[in-house]
């Protein structure tokens, strides 16, 4: 059994699912609209499986009103992944800042009077 964060990253690992999320970031869409760009490459059942993975990971929600099945992005589903990445972004920014400071000290031109002739 995968933890929620692993499930999220696994869902995001596929370019088809990322494309579906990109489309949903523009607004709610029905399953047929989401499937349209991929129908030459894959079947409707395959598209539906991708949507199920996104839904199980909490990245989208699906509703059903009669024959209309709409999907919308769930921003809360991305929050845990974004928070996890933020921790490492801060770490790397601080590391690069320390490296930048160090490099400035070792590459700085010698100060007047420090020159050995």
N, C-alpha and C positions, 0 to 999 in steps of 0.2 A: 504494500500500500504506500503510495507516494504522499509526501506532505504537500500542503497547499502551494508552497513556493515552488517546489519541483514541478508540480502540475502546471503552474502558470508558465514557467520557463519552457517546459516541454511543449505547451500549446503555442507559445511564441516562436519556437524554433522553426516552424514550418512557414515558408514564404506565402503559401496560399492563405493560411490563416491570418498572417500579418496583413495581406492585401484585403481580406475581408474586414479586419478591424479598421484599416485605413478608410475603407468605404463607409463603415458604420460611424466613423468619427465625423462624417459629414451629416449624419442624421439617420434616423430609423429607416430600415429597408425590409422588404419582404424577402423570403427565401429565394424566390425566382429571380429577383433583381440581383441578389448576391451571387447566385449561381451563374448568371449570364456570361460573365467574362471567362469562366472556366469550362463551359460546356463543350468546347471543342477538344479540350485536353482530358476531361474526366466526366464521369456520369453524374447525374443528379444524386443518386445514393451516395457517391463519394463526397460530393459537396455537403450533403446532409451530415455525413460522419465528421467532416471538419467542423461544422457548426456545433455538433454535439460535444466535440473536444473543447471548443471555446466556451460552451455553456457549462460544462462540467468543471472547468477551471475558474468559472465565475467571471469570465471576461465579457460575456454577453448575456442578455436575457431574451427569451423568446416568449411571445404571447400568441394566442390563437383566438381569433374571432371569426367564426364560421369558416370559410375557406382561406381567409387571410391569415398568414403566419408571418408575423413581423419580428424582427430582431433589432435590438439596440445595444449599444456598447454600455458596459458597466464599469465606470471609472473606478469604483471601489475595488474591483477585482485587480486592477493594476497597482493599487496603492502599496500593497505589501512588497511587490517586486521593486517599485520605485523607492520605497524606504530602504530596502536592502541595498540597492545600488547606490543610494545617496551616502550611506556609510563609507563605502569604498571610494566614491568620488571625493569625499572630504579627505580621506587618507592619502589618495594620490595627489591631490592639489597641494596638501601640506608637504608631501615628499618632494614634489617638483619645486615648491618655493624654497625649501632648504637646499636643494641641489643648485638652484639659481643663485642663491646667496653665496654658497661655497664657490661656485665657478667664478663669480665676480671677484672673490678674494684671490684666487690663484691666477687669474688672467689680467688683473688690474696692472696698469703700468706702474713701475717703481716710483715711490714718492721721492721728492728732492731730498738728497742727503742719504737715501738708502742705497744708492748705487755703489757697487763695488768696482772700482776701477783698477 
